[in-house]
Amino acid sequence: MSPPSPPIGIRLSSHSAVILTAETTHSNTDMSACKFLLRYSLSCLDFSTTRIATCTPSLHFPRHRLLSQSPGFKLKTYRHSSRSYGSIQASVSIESTEDSCTCAEEEEEEEEEEEEKSKRISVRDLLRRNTNDDVASFMKMERRTEPQSNRWFPYLDKFKSGNTYLSSGEVLDAVDPSLMELRKERFMNVVNNRTYSVCMVVEGLSDPGNVSAVFRSADALGFQSVHVVSLDSRKRYREHRHISMGAEKWLDIELWDSAEECFQVLRSRGYRIATTHVGIEAVSIYDMDWSCPTAIVVGNEGRGISEEALKMSDMHCSIPMKGMVDSFNVSVASGILMHHAVCDRTSRLGGHGDLTSEEKQILLAEFSLRHSRSSMSIAHEYAKRKVKSV
């Protein structure tokens, strides 16, 4: 009985290692296959760590017509980078260790990704449940709790930093060197055209994108105050920066759980409540005097203003319709209302913006603080130096 055939050839290189073993049956087909294997590019070959332990190694490389007809060989592309080894056993142990390490690292990465994903979901849900805190974080200067007179302005001339306060003038002195001249001119132009005398109220939120569109229109037309009323606290406000273009960063947004609560506060600030409604008692917006402090209320896209809000309002107003449809989209209606209010106030008062010089300075300090995180850091450092100097 003849001894078993030895391996036809073993070649080790920096690219790959190849073991070629002939079967005990020396057929012409098998020998042809082996000759082909010796000529095959070594860069495509490597060990199969799954079958070496059973002494029946298999070769892994792209399928070839000749080898596909030969028993005893399996063909498969091996993608991992290869290296030279001193022995077959060393190559098996090293490759096995690397595979196990790679799997462990992949599992750790997947676990970290899942953990980060759960954190992101938790934070998002938390912001939706506590939206008031999220929106209020935009506001930097101290706010009033009660109106000083029939003229409403929400900010005090105070910025709290630790246990001390800075005035608007001190805030501007601290932040001014860090702002570009173009940005300061932009802030000044915006402040000169801002008003709190007319504000927007969106009641019965359905599409958050429409609310973001209202924010964008309000900022563009010079309205500083916007109120959002919704019974569903999860839908009171969601940020859609691609729609609002970041307008919420520069507005005073207040959120309410009911129209009654919102209207009560607005009346205490001296506003009359004008709800948009199509009815016999509705007044055309073109016949209204917009120089009076007014809160314009727009409702849900489908249901409109709620019955509760209609009963509590001071007046009903409407946009005259000239077509077959009898309503606008809420964001479009809001834009028309605010634009007409600007035109009417300009014709009656000579301009839309009506802040006093003191109020302008305070709002200018507010915008400077909202500009960036570095502005806040600069103001806090200024406050620390102030305390040390005292």
C-alpha positions as CSV (number, residue, x, y, z in Angstrom):
1,M,0.0,0.0,0.0
2,S,1.5,3.3,-1.1
3,P,1.9,6.1,1.5
4,P,-0.5,9.1,1.2
5,S,0.5,11.8,-1.2
6,P,2.4,14.7,0.5
7,P,1.3,18.3,0.0
8,I,2.0,19.4,-3.6
9,G,3.3,22.7,-2.4
10,I,3.4,25.3,0.4
11,R,4.3,28.9,-0.3
12,L,4.5,31.6,2.3
13,S,4.7,35.3,1.4
14,S,3.8,38.8,2.6
15,H,0.6,38.6,0.6
16,S,-0.9,35.2,1.5
17,A,-0.2,31.6,2.4
18,V,-1.4,28.8,0.2
19,I,-1.6,25.0,1.0
20,L,-2.3,22.7,-2.0
21,T,-3.2,19.1,-1.2
22,A,-4.0,16.5,-3.8
23,E,-6.7,13.9,-3.1
24,T,-5.6,10.3,-2.9
25,T,-7.1,9.7,-6.4
26,H,-4.7,11.0,-8.9
27,S,-7.0,11.6,-11.8
28,N,-6.1,13.8,-14.7
29,T,-8.8,16.3,-13.7
30,D,-7.4,16.6,-10.2
31,M,-3.8,17.1,-11.4
32,S,-5.0,19.8,-13.9
33,A,-6.8,21.6,-11.1
34,C,-3.6,21.5,-8.9
35,K,-1.5,22.8,-11.7
36,F,-4.0,25.6,-12.2
37,L,-3.9,26.4,-8.5
38,L,-0.1,26.8,-8.6
39,R,-0.5,29.4,-11.3
40,Y,-3.4,31.2,-9.6
41,S,-2.7,34.7,-8.1
42,L,-1.6,34.4,-4.5
43,S,-3.2,37.7,-3.6
44,C,-6.6,36.1,-3.8
45,L,-5.8,33.0,-1.7
46,D,-5.7,32.4,2.1
47,F,-6.4,29.7,4.7
48,S,-9.8,28.5,5.7
49,T,-9.5,28.3,9.5
50,T,-12.6,26.2,9.7
51,R,-11.3,23.0,8.1
52,I,-7.5,22.9,8.9
53,A,-8.2,21.2,12.2
54,T,-9.8,18.2,10.3
55,C,-6.8,18.0,8.0
56,T,-9.0,18.7,5.0
57,P,-8.0,22.3,4.1
58,S,-10.0,24.1,1.5
59,L,-9.0,26.9,-0.8
60,H,-10.8,30.2,-1.0
61,F,-10.8,32.3,-4.1
62,P,-13.2,33.3,-6.9
63,R,-14.9,30.4,-8.6
64,H,-13.3,29.0,-11.7
65,R,-14.8,26.7,-14.4
66,L,-12.0,24.1,-14.1
67,L,-12.0,23.8,-10.3
68,S,-15.8,23.8,-10.1
69,Q,-15.8,20.4,-11.8
70,S,-13.2,19.0,-9.4
71,P,-14.2,17.4,-6.1
72,G,-12.3,18.2,-2.9
73,F,-12.1,22.0,-3.4
74,K,-14.3,24.8,-2.3
75,L,-14.0,28.3,-3.9
76,K,-14.7,31.5,-2.1
77,T,-13.4,35.1,-2.1
78,Y,-11.4,36.0,1.0
79,R,-11.5,39.8,1.6
80,H,-9.3,40.2,4.7
81,S,-5.8,41.4,4.4
82,S,-3.2,38.6,4.7
83,R,0.3,38.3,6.2
84,S,3.2,35.8,6.2
85,Y,3.4,33.2,9.0
86,G,6.2,30.9,10.2
87,S,3.9,27.9,10.4
88,I,0.4,26.8,9.6
89,Q,-0.5,26.4,13.2
90,A,0.7,30.0,13.9
91,S,-1.4,31.3,11.1
92,V,-4.5,29.5,12.4
93,S,-4.0,30.7,16.0
94,I,-3.4,34.3,14.9
95,E,-6.2,34.5,12.5
96,S,-8.6,32.9,15.0
97,T,-7.6,35.4,17.7
98,E,-8.0,38.3,15.3
99,D,-11.4,37.1,14.3
100,S,-12.6,36.8,17.9
101,C,-11.2,40.3,18.7
102,T,-12.9,41.8,15.7
103,C,-16.2,40.2,16.7
104,A,-15.8,41.5,20.2
105,E,-15.0,45.0,19.0
106,E,-18.0,45.0,16.7
107,E,-20.3,43.9,19.5
108,E,-19.0,46.6,21.7
109,E,-19.5,49.2,19.0
110,E,-23.0,48.0,18.4
111,E,-23.8,48.2,22.1
112,E,-22.4,51.7,22.3
113,E,-24.4,52.8,19.3
114,E,-27.6,51.3,20.8
115,E,-26.8,53.1,24.1
116,E,-26.3,56.5,22.3
117,K,-29.5,55.9,20.3
118,S,-31.5,55.3,23.5
119,K,-30.0,58.5,25.0
120,R,-30.9,60.5,22.0
121,I,-34.5,59.2,22.1
122,S,-34.7,59.9,25.9
123,V,-33.4,63.5,25.4
124,R,-35.8,64.2,22.5
125,D,-38.8,62.8,24.5
126,L,-37.7,64.9,27.5
127,L,-37.6,68.1,25.4
128,R,-41.0,67.4,24.1
129,R,-42.4,66.8,27.5
130,N,-40.7,69.9,28.9
131,T,-40.9,72.2,25.9
132,N,-41.3,75.3,28.1
133,D,-37.8,74.9,29.5
134,D,-36.4,74.3,26.0
135,V,-37.9,77.5,24.5
136,A,-37.2,79.6,27.6
137,S,-33.5,78.7,27.2
138,F,-33.3,81.1,24.3
139,M,-34.0,84.0,26.6
140,K,-31.0,85.4,28.5
141,M,-32.0,88.7,30.2
142,E,-34.2,88.6,33.3
143,R,-37.9,88.7,32.5
144,R,-40.8,90.6,34.1
145,T,-43.5,88.7,35.9
146,E,-46.1,91.5,35.8
147,P,-46.6,94.3,33.3
148,Q,-45.3,97.7,34.3
149,S,-48.0,99.6,32.5
150,N,-50.4,99.0,29.5
151,R,-47.3,98.9,27.4
152,W,-45.7,95.4,27.5
153,F,-42.0,94.8,27.3
154,P,-40.9,91.5,28.8
155,Y,-37.3,92.2,29.9
156,L,-35.7,93.8,32.9
157,D,-32.4,95.7,32.5
158,K,-30.6,92.8,34.3
159,F,-28.5,89.8,33.2
160,K,-27.8,87.3,36.0
161,S,-24.4,85.8,36.2
162,G,-23.9,83.7,39.3
163,N,-24.7,86.0,42.3
164,T,-24.3,89.2,40.5
165,Y,-26.1,91.1,37.8
166,L,-25.0,93.0,34.7
167,S,-27.0,95.8,33.1
168,S,-27.6,95.9,29.3
169,G,-24.9,98.5,28.9
170,E,-22.4,96.3,30.7
171,V,-23.4,93.3,28.6
172,L,-22.9,95.3,25.4
173,D,-19.5,96.6,26.7
174,A,-18.4,93.0,27.4
175,V,-19.6,91.4,24.2
176,D,-19.1,94.2,21.7
177,P,-15.4,93.5,20.9
178,S,-16.3,89.9,19.9
179,L,-18.9,90.9,17.4
180,M,-18.2,91.9,13.8
181,E,-19.4,95.3,12.7
182,L,-21.7,93.8,10.1
183,R,-23.4,91.7,12.8
184,K,-23.8,94.7,15.1
185,E,-25.4,96.7,12.3
186,R,-27.8,93.9,11.6
187,F,-28.8,93.7,15.3
188,M,-29.4,97.5,15.4
189,N,-31.6,97.4,12.2
190,V,-33.7,94.5,13.6
191,V,-34.2,96.1,17.0
192,N,-35.3,99.4,15.4
193,N,-38.1,97.6,13.6
194,R,-39.2,95.3,16.4
195,T,-42.5,95.6,18.3
196,Y,-44.4,93.9,21.1
197,S,-47.6,95.8,20.4
198,V,-48.9,93.1,18.1
199,C,-48.2,89.4,18.7
200,M,-49.2,86.1,17.1
201,V,-51.1,83.3,18.8
202,V,-51.3,79.8,17.2
203,E,-54.0,77.7,18.8
204,G,-54.7,74.0,18.3
205,L,-51.4,73.0,16.8
206,S,-51.7,70.3,14.1
207,D,-48.7,70.6,11.8
208,P,-45.5,71.7,13.6
209,G,-44.1,72.8,10.3
210,N,-46.8,75.4,10.0
211,V,-45.9,76.8,13.4
212,S,-42.2,77.0,12.3
213,A,-43.4,78.9,9.2
214,V,-45.3,81.4,11.5
215,F,-42.0,81.9,13.5
216,R,-40.2,82.7,10.2
217,S,-42.8,85.2,9.1
218,A,-43.0,86.9,12.5
219,D,-39.2,87.4,12.6
220,A,-39.1,88.6,9.0
221,L,-41.9,91.2,9.6
222,G,-40.6,92.5,12.9
223,F,-42.9,90.8,15.5
224,Q,-40.9,89.7,18.6
225,S,-43.6,87.8,20.5
226,V,-45.3,84.5,19.4
227,H,-47.5,82.3,21.6
228,V,-48.3,78.6,21.0
229,V,-51.4,77.1,22.6
230,S,-52.0,73.3,22.5
231,L,-53.8,70.9,24.8
232,D,-51.3,68.2,23.8
233,S,-48.0,69.1,25.5
234,R,-46.1,66.7,23.1
235,K,-47.1,68.9,20.1
236,R,-46.8,72.4,21.6
237,Y,-43.5,73.0,19.8
238,R,-41.1,71.0,17.7
239,E,-38.1,72.6,16.1
240,H,-38.1,72.6,12.3
241,R,-35.0,74.7,11.5
242,H,-35.3,73.9,7.7
243,I,-38.7,75.7,7.8
244,S,-38.2,78.4,10.4
245,M,-34.6,79.1,9.3
246,G,-33.6,79.5,12.9
247,A,-36.1,82.3,13.6
248,E,-37.0,80.8,17.0
249,K,-33.5,81.8,18.2
250,W,-34.4,85.5,17.9
251,L,-38.1,85.4,19.0
252,D,-39.8,85.4,22.4
253,I,-41.8,82.2,22.2
254,E,-44.2,81.3,25.0
255,L,-46.1,78.0,25.3
256,W,-49.5,77.5,26.9
257,D,-51.6,74.4,27.8
258,S,-55.0,76.2,27.3
259,A,-56.4,79.2,25.6
260,E,-57.9,80.5,28.8
261,E,-54.5,80.7,30.5
262,C,-52.9,82.3,27.5
263,F,-55.7,84.9,27.0
264,Q,-55.8,85.8,30.7
265,V,-52.0,86.6,30.7
266,L,-52.3,88.6,27.4
267,R,-55.1,90.7,28.7
268,S,-53.1,91.5,31.8
269,R,-50.4,92.8,29.5
270,G,-52.9,95.1,27.8
271,Y,-53.7,93.2,24.6
272,R,-57.1,92.8,23.0
273,I,-57.7,89.3,21.7
274,A,-58.7,89.1,18.0
275,T,-59.5,85.6,16.8
276,T,-59.7,84.9,13.1
277,H,-63.1,83.6,12.3
278,V,-65.5,83.6,9.3
279,G,-68.9,84.8,10.7
280,I,-71.5,87.6,10.7
281,E,-69.8,89.4,13.5
282,A,-66.3,89.2,12.0
283,V,-64.6,92.5,11.1
284,S,-62.4,92.8,8.1
285,I,-58.7,93.1,8.9
286,Y,-58.6,96.1,6.6
287,D,-61.1,98.0,8.9
288,M,-59.1,97.4,12.1
289,D,-56.8,99.8,13.9
290,W,-53.6,97.9,14.3
291,S,-51.9,100.7,16.4
292,C,-53.8,99.2,19.4
293,P,-52.0,96.4,21.2
294,T,-53.5,93.3,19.6
295,A,-53.0,89.5,19.9
296,I,-54.0,87.8,16.6
297,V,-55.2,84.3,17.1
298,V,-55.1,81.7,14.3
299,G,-56.5,78.2,14.7
300,N,-56.2,74.6,13.6
301,E,-55.9,74.0,9.8
302,G,-59.0,71.9,9.8
303,R,-61.2,72.9,12.8
304,G,-60.1,76.5,13.0
305,I,-60.4,78.4,16.3
306,S,-61.9,76.4,19.2
307,E,-65.3,77.3,20.7
308,E,-63.6,78.1,24.0
309,A,-61.2,80.6,22.3
310,L,-64.0,82.2,20.3
311,K,-66.1,82.9,23.4
312,M,-63.2,84.4,25.4
313,S,-62.0,86.7,22.6
314,D,-62.7,90.4,22.4
315,M,-63.4,90.4,18.7
316,H,-63.5,88.3,15.6
317,C,-61.7,89.3,12.4
318,S,-61.4,87.8,8.9
319,I,-59.4,88.1,5.7
320,P,-61.8,89.0,2.8
321,M,-61.8,86.1,0.4
322,K,-62.2,86.6,-3.4
323,G,-62.1,83.1,-4.6
324,M,-64.1,79.8,-4.3
325,V,-62.4,78.6,-1.2
326,D,-63.1,80.3,2.1
327,S,-59.9,79.8,4.1
328,F,-56.1,80.0,3.9
329,N,-53.5,77.7,5.2
330,V,-52.6,78.8,8.8
331,S,-49.1,79.9,7.9
332,V,-50.3,81.8,4.9
333,A,-53.1,83.5,6.9
334,S,-50.6,84.4,9.6
335,G,-48.3,86.0,7.0
336,I,-51.1,88.0,5.5
337,L,-52.3,89.2,8.9
338,M,-48.9,90.3,10.0
339,H,-48.0,92.0,6.8
340,H,-51.2,94.0,6.8
341,A,-50.6,95.0,10.4
342,V,-47.1,96.3,9.5
343,C,-48.6,98.3,6.6
344,D,-51.4,99.7,8.8
345,R,-49.1,100.6,11.7
346,T,-46.6,102.3,9.3
347,S,-49.4,104.4,7.8
348,R,-50.8,105.4,11.2
349,L,-47.6,105.7,13.3
350,G,-44.9,106.4,10.7
351,G,-43.2,103.1,11.4
352,H,-43.8,99.5,12.6
353,G,-41.1,99.4,15.3
354,D,-42.0,101.2,18.5
355,L,-39.5,100.4,21.2
356,T,-38.1,103.1,23.4
357,S,-34.4,103.8,23.5
358,E,-34.0,101.9,26.8
359,E,-36.0,98.9,25.4
360,K,-33.9,98.9,22.3
361,Q,-30.7,98.7,24.3
362,I,-32.0,95.9,26.4
363,L,-33.2,93.9,23.4
364,L,-29.8,94.6,21.7
365,A,-28.1,93.1,24.7
366,E,-30.5,90.1,24.5
367,F,-29.6,89.5,20.9
368,S,-25.9,89.9,21.6
369,L,-26.1,87.2,24.3
370,R,-28.1,84.9,22.0
371,H,-25.6,85.3,19.3
372,S,-23.3,82.4,20.4
373,R,-22.1,80.5,23.4
374,S,-18.9,82.5,23.4
375,S,-20.9,85.6,24.0
376,M,-22.4,84.1,27.1
377,S,-18.9,83.0,28.3
378,I,-17.6,86.5,27.7
379,A,-20.4,88.1,29.7
380,H,-19.8,85.6,32.6
381,E,-16.1,86.4,32.6
382,Y,-16.9,90.1,32.7
383,A,-19.2,89.6,35.7
384,K,-16.4,87.7,37.5
385,R,-14.0,90.6,36.9
386,K,-16.6,93.0,38.1
387,V,-17.0,91.1,41.4
388,K,-13.3,91.0,42.0
389,S,-12.9,94.7,41.3
390,V,-15.7,95.5,43.8
